[in-house]
Amino acid sequence: MGLATFEATANIAVAKYWGKRDEKLILPKEGSLSFTMDDQLKTRTSVLFSPALKEDEFWLNGKKMDMADKDTAERLQQIEIIRQKAGIKDKAKIVSLNCFPTAAGFASSAAGLAALACAASKAAGLDLSTEELSILARLGSGSACRSVLGGFVEWKKGIKPDGSDSYAEQIAPASRWPELRNVIAIGDSGKKKVSSRAGMKQTVATSALYPARLAYMPKLITDMKAAVAAKDFAKFGELTMRESSNMHAVMLDTWPPIMYLNDVSKRIIYAVHDYNAAAGGIVAAYTFDAGPNAHVYTTEERVPALRKMLSEIEGVEKTMVCKVGEGPKQLKEGHLLSPDGTVLKHRFDEASGKIIIE
């Protein structure tokens, strides 16, 4: 029993999860593929289990969250499961800091819930396999099940009603494609109007195009895995862009329609196609999650020119470049709370890219 701290990073999907077959267990209607990012898109989470605590507490980005809030309660259900697995009744104090925008289409929940699964299970004295951690993280946020692993990751949808066969597996380590980069173009870091959780439920219920998407996903996943295995960027890039457009078409077909892309997003789409046309082939590939900010995959040698091109687009506020990451890591120091349960004063310093604990 005690205190544990982990950092986990966001993953950016290239074959996307959109829609559940079970809302409570967060079981997807289709499989998905993603690359885990490096620690520029990280969340640090400290968890303490202690008999001295009177109730569970959750602090996010320096603010104490309302544990009665439905969304918070749903995301923290893994804590009760960990208590059951560990055979303990101690209450938990959780302190989490996102080092990038929350709820803006950067997969902050994936990083946060993966870090929580790792830190809480370790703090409770458990030593879980990546499969078990993936299932735990999934209960808080579907895409989080992929962030417990580094590299190129597949979330298998599974078919069992209890979700025991719905978890993520690493398809290739980060070292498989070390020159791959994600150039992120940020046009809006504000909170989105429709959460992913609410949006996908609406899509499943109302979109006439959604069944066609489900039929198309298995072949897409097979083709995408083959393209990554062969390091065939042109094929990978085409599949990635078409898949992003397919998901956003289904969102637009939802009733009422959901529009995560904005005018800046559309300018980026056109600019990437122009860039590829000038290069004589697909050398850059955009993908958009449930948000307006672009993740443009490319290779290392293309980064300076692509970053310059993106930064000159009207409405792009900032660009950043991520490599493929190694997955969660445990920290022996830099805890966000002390062993007696005191929340330490902490902040993310954007200039240095470091978490400052005061």
C-alpha positions in Angstrom: 0.0 0.0 0.0 1.2 3.5 -0.6 2.1 6.1 -3.1 2.9 5.6 -6.8 3.4 8.1 -9.7 3.3 7.4 -13.4 3.4 9.4 -16.6 1.5 8.2 -19.6 1.1 9.9 -23.0 -1.7 10.4 -25.5 -2.1 8.1 -28.5 -3.2 9.4 -31.9 -5.4 7.0 -33.8 -5.0 6.3 -37.5 -7.9 3.8 -37.5 -10.3 5.4 -35.1 -12.7 4.2 -32.4 -16.1 5.8 -32.7 -19.1 4.0 -31.2 -19.7 1.5 -28.4 -21.4 -1.9 -28.2 -21.5 -1.6 -24.4 -21.7 1.8 -22.8 -20.8 0.8 -19.2 -17.9 -1.5 -20.1 -16.8 0.8 -22.9 -16.6 -2.0 -25.5 -16.2 -0.7 -29.1 -18.1 -1.6 -32.1 -14.9 -1.8 -34.1 -11.2 -2.2 -33.6 -8.7 0.6 -33.8 -5.0 1.4 -34.4 -2.9 4.2 -33.0 0.6 5.5 -32.4 1.5 6.4 -28.8 3.2 9.8 -28.7 6.3 11.0 -26.8 6.2 12.9 -23.5 5.2 16.2 -25.0 1.7 14.9 -24.7 2.0 13.5 -21.2 -0.1 13.3 -18.1 1.5 12.7 -14.7 -0.7 11.1 -12.0 0.1 10.3 -8.4 -2.2 7.9 -6.4 -2.2 7.3 -2.6 -4.2 4.6 -0.9 -4.3 5.2 2.9 -6.5 4.1 5.8 -6.1 7.7 7.1 -8.2 9.1 4.1 -11.9 9.6 4.9 -13.0 9.6 1.3 -11.8 9.3 -2.3 -10.4 12.6 -3.7 -9.5 13.5 -7.3 -7.5 16.6 -8.2 -7.1 17.6 -11.9 -4.8 20.4 -13.1 -4.8 21.9 -9.6 -8.5 21.8 -8.9 -10.4 19.4 -6.6 -13.1 17.7 -8.7 -16.6 16.9 -7.6 -16.7 13.1 -7.0 -20.5 13.2 -7.4 -20.2 14.4 -11.0 -21.4 11.7 -13.3 -18.5 12.0 -15.8 -15.9 12.0 -13.0 -17.5 8.9 -11.3 -17.6 7.0 -14.6 -14.0 7.7 -15.3 -12.9 6.7 -11.8 -14.7 3.3 -11.6 -11.4 1.5 -12.1 -10.5 2.6 -8.5 -13.2 0.4 -7.0 -12.1 -2.6 -9.2 -8.4 -2.1 -8.1 -9.6 -2.1 -4.4 -11.4 -5.4 -5.1 -8.4 -7.0 -6.8 -6.1 -5.9 -4.0 -8.4 -6.9 -1.2 -8.3 -3.4 0.4 -10.8 -0.9 1.6 -8.5 2.2 1.8 -9.7 5.4 0.2 -7.6 6.9 -2.6 -6.3 10.4 -3.3 -5.5 11.0 -7.0 -3.7 14.0 -8.3 -3.3 14.4 -12.0 -1.7 17.1 -14.3 -2.2 17.3 -18.0 0.8 18.9 -19.8 -1.3 19.8 -22.8 -4.9 21.0 -23.5 -7.7 19.0 -21.9 -10.8 18.1 -23.9 -9.6 19.7 -27.1 -9.1 16.6 -29.3 -5.6 15.8 -28.0 -6.6 12.5 -26.4 -5.9 13.9 -22.9 -8.3 11.4 -21.4 -6.3 8.6 -22.9 -3.1 9.8 -21.3 -4.8 10.5 -18.0 -6.8 7.3 -17.6 -3.7 5.2 -18.7 -1.6 6.9 -16.1 -4.3 6.4 -13.5 -4.6 2.6 -14.2 -0.8 2.2 -13.9 -0.4 4.4 -10.8 -3.4 3.2 -8.9 -2.7 -0.5 -9.4 0.9 0.0 -8.3 -0.1 2.1 -5.2 -2.5 -0.7 -4.2 0.3 -3.2 -4.3 -0.7 -4.9 -7.6 1.6 -6.0 -10.4 -0.7 -6.2 -13.4 0.0 -7.4 -16.9 -0.3 -4.9 -19.8 -3.5 -6.8 -20.8 -5.0 -6.2 -17.4 -3.9 -2.6 -17.3 -5.4 -2.1 -20.8 -8.8 -3.4 -19.6 -8.7 -1.2 -16.5 -7.8 1.9 -18.4 -10.6 1.1 -20.9 -13.2 1.4 -18.2 -12.3 5.0 -17.7 -11.8 6.0 -21.4 -11.9 3.7 -24.4 -8.8 5.1 -26.1 -6.9 5.0 -22.8 -6.6 1.2 -23.3 -4.1 1.9 -26.1 -1.9 4.3 -24.1 -0.7 1.7 -21.6 1.6 0.5 -24.4 4.2 2.3 -26.6 4.7 2.2 -30.3 2.1 1.1 -32.8 -0.9 -0.4 -31.0 -4.1 -2.3 -31.9 -7.2 -2.3 -29.7 -9.0 -5.5 -30.4 -12.7 -5.0 -30.2 -13.4 -8.4 -28.7 -16.7 -10.3 -28.8 -17.3 -11.4 -25.2 -20.1 -9.6 -23.3 -17.8 -9.2 -20.3 -15.1 -7.4 -22.3 -12.3 -9.8 -21.2 -11.1 -10.0 -24.8 -11.3 -6.3 -25.6 -7.8 -4.8 -24.9 -4.8 -3.4 -26.7 -1.7 -5.1 -28.0 1.5 -3.7 -29.3 1.9 -4.4 -33.0 5.3 -2.8 -33.4 7.6 -1.0 -31.0 8.5 2.7 -31.3 11.9 1.6 -32.7 10.2 0.0 -35.8 9.6 3.4 -37.5 11.9 5.8 -35.6 11.8 8.5 -38.4 8.0 8.8 -38.2 6.8 12.2 -36.8 3.5 13.8 -35.9 3.4 17.5 -36.7 0.5 18.9 -34.6 -1.1 22.1 -35.9 -3.1 23.8 -33.2 -5.9 26.1 -34.3 -8.1 25.9 -31.3 -7.1 24.7 -27.8 -10.4 25.4 -26.2 -12.8 22.8 -24.8 -15.0 21.2 -27.5 -18.8 21.7 -27.4 -19.7 18.0 -27.8 -17.7 15.4 -25.8 -16.5 12.3 -27.6 -18.5 10.2 -25.3 -21.8 12.0 -26.1 -20.9 12.4 -29.8 -20.4 8.7 -30.5 -23.5 7.7 -28.7 -25.5 10.2 -30.9 -23.8 8.8 -34.1 -24.6 5.2 -33.3 -28.2 6.1 -32.7 -28.8 8.3 -35.7 -26.2 8.1 -38.5 -27.4 6.2 -41.7 -23.7 6.0 -42.8 -22.5 4.4 -39.6 -23.2 0.7 -40.7 -21.1 1.2 -43.8 -18.2 2.5 -41.6 -18.4 -0.6 -39.5 -18.3 -2.9 -42.6 -15.2 -1.0 -43.9 -13.1 -1.1 -40.7 -11.8 -4.7 -40.7 -10.1 -4.4 -44.1 -8.8 -0.9 -43.3 -7.1 -2.3 -40.1 -5.6 -5.2 -42.1 -4.3 -2.8 -44.8 -3.0 -0.3 -42.3 -1.0 -2.9 -40.3 0.5 -4.1 -43.6 1.5 -0.6 -44.6 3.2 0.1 -41.2 5.0 -3.3 -41.3 6.3 -2.4 -44.7 7.0 1.2 -43.7 5.1 2.2 -46.8 4.4 5.8 -46.1 2.4 6.6 -49.3 0.0 3.7 -48.5 -0.1 4.5 -44.8 -0.8 8.2 -45.6 -3.6 7.6 -48.0 -5.3 5.2 -45.6 -4.9 7.6 -42.7 -6.4 10.6 -44.5 -9.3 8.6 -45.9 -10.1 7.1 -42.5 -10.1 10.5 -40.9 -12.5 11.9 -43.5 -14.7 8.8 -43.2 -15.1 9.3 -39.4 -15.9 13.0 -39.8 -18.4 12.3 -42.6 -20.2 9.9 -40.2 -20.2 12.6 -37.5 -21.6 15.1 -40.0 -24.3 12.5 -40.9 -25.2 12.3 -37.2 -28.5 14.1 -36.2 -28.2 16.8 -35.1 -24.9 17.0 -37.0 -21.6 17.1 -35.1 -18.9 19.3 -36.5 -15.5 19.0 -34.8 -13.6 20.4 -37.8 -13.5 24.2 -38.2 -12.3 26.5 -41.0 -8.7 26.2 -39.9 -9.0 22.4 -40.1 -10.3 22.7 -43.6 -7.5 25.0 -44.7 -5.0 22.4 -43.3 -6.6 19.6 -45.3 -6.4 21.5 -48.5 -2.8 22.6 -47.7 -1.6 19.1 -47.1 -3.0 17.9 -50.4 -1.3 20.8 -52.2 1.9 19.9 -50.4 1.7 16.3 -51.5 0.9 17.3 -55.1 4.0 19.5 -55.1 6.1 16.6 -53.7 4.8 14.2 -56.4 3.3 11.7 -53.9 1.9 11.3 -50.4 4.6 12.5 -47.9 2.3 14.0 -45.3 -1.0 12.7 -43.9 -3.5 14.5 -41.7 -5.8 12.9 -39.2 -8.3 14.7 -36.9 -9.6 13.2 -33.7 -12.8 14.6 -32.1 -11.5 18.1 -32.3 -10.3 20.7 -34.8 -6.5 20.3 -34.4 -4.6 18.4 -37.0 -2.1 15.6 -36.5 0.0 15.5 -39.6 2.1 12.4 -39.9 5.3 12.6 -41.9 8.9 11.5 -41.8 11.8 13.3 -40.1 13.4 14.9 -43.1 10.1 16.6 -44.1 9.5 18.2 -40.7 11.1 21.6 -41.2 9.3 22.3 -44.5 6.0 20.9 -43.4 6.1 22.8 -40.1 6.8 26.0 -41.9 3.9 25.4 -44.3 1.5 24.6 -41.5 2.5 27.6 -39.4 1.8 30.0 -42.3 -1.9 28.8 -42.5 -4.3 31.4 -41.3 -5.6 30.5 -37.8 -2.8 28.0 -36.9 -1.7 29.3 -33.5 1.1 26.9 -32.8 2.9 23.8 -34.1 4.7 21.0 -32.2 6.4 17.9 -33.3 6.1 14.5 -31.6 7.9 11.2 -32.1 6.4 7.8 -31.4 6.7 7.2 -27.6 7.6 4.2 -25.5 4.5 4.1 -23.3 4.0 4.7 -19.5 6.8 5.1 -17.0 6.9 5.0 -13.3 8.6 7.9 -11.4 10.5 7.4 -8.2 10.4 11.1 -7.5 8.4 14.1 -8.6 5.2 12.9 -6.9 2.3 15.4 -6.9 1.3 14.6 -3.4 3.2 13.5 -0.3 2.9 10.2 1.6 0.7 11.9 4.2 -1.8 12.9 1.6 -0.9 16.6 1.2 -1.3 17.8 -2.4 1.9 19.5 -3.4 1.8 22.8 -5.3 2.6 22.0 -8.9 2.4 23.4 -12.4 3.5 22.7 -15.9 6.0 25.1 -17.3 5.4 25.3 -21.0 8.7 27.1 -21.8 10.8 24.3 -20.4 8.4 21.5 -20.9 8.8 20.4 -17.3 6.6 19.9 -14.3 7.6 22.3 -11.5 6.8 21.1 -7.9 7.1 23.9 -5.3 
